[in-house]
Amino acid sequence: MGELVPTAADGFAIAMLGTIFLSWSVLLLLFWTMRRQAAKRDPQVDALLEEIEASEPPCPTPPAPPKRQTWERNPDWWKS
């Protein structure tokens, strides 16, 4: 029977597979934790955020540009 002799390449491949598995495990654990924390969100915080949003004054409209005198050039005269 033939013997299976592990080589350095086999060790490297196994180490890389372990590293990839560990990386995916960390990412999945991170996403799972984020999802769990989002599910535990306090409804009072949502109500407070909505109240703050409703109480904010509307954005003021910018003032109209001043009227030009008949002798003044268009501000973009150099573009044409």
N, C-alpha and C positions, 0 to 999 in steps of 0.2 A: 504494500500500500504506500501511496505517496504521502509524504509529510507536508503539512502546511507550515511554512516558515514565514513568520511575519517580517516584513521589511520596513525600512524607514519610511517609505512612501505609504505603507499601510497605517503606520502610527500617525503620520501627518493627516491622512484622510479622516481617521477616527477623531483626532483632535479637532479638526475643522468642523466635522459633524456635531461634535459636542458643543463647540463654540456657537454654531448656528442655532442649535436647540436651546442653549442657554439664552441667547439674544432674543429669540422669539418668545421664550417663557417670560422674560422680563417685560417685553412689550405687552404681551397678553395680560400679565398681572397688573400693569399700569392702566391699561384700558378698562379692565374689570373693576379696579379700585375707583377710577373716575366715574364709571357708570353707577357704581353703588353709592358714591357720595352725591351724585346728581339726583338720585332717587330719594335721598334723605333730605332734600331741600325743604327748609321751613316755609310754610305758606305765609307766615307773617312777614317774612322778608320780601316775598313777591308783592304782597299788599303794600308794603312800605315803598317799594320801588315804583309801583304804579301811582301811588299818591304823590311821590316826588315828581314823577313825570307829568302828572296833571297840573301840578302847582307851578311849574316853570312858565315864565312869561314867554310869549311868542317872540321869535327873532325879529328885531326891528328891520324895516326895509331900508336899504341904503338911500341916501339923499340923491335927488336928481342932479345930474351934472349941471354946472352953471351955464347960463346962456352965453353964447359967444357974440361978441360985437361984430358988426358987418366988416370991419377992417381986419379982423383976426383970421389967421390961416387955420385950416383943419389941422389938428394935432398930429395926424399921420400923413402930412403932406410929403414927407420924404419917402414914403413907401410906394407912392404911385409913380 
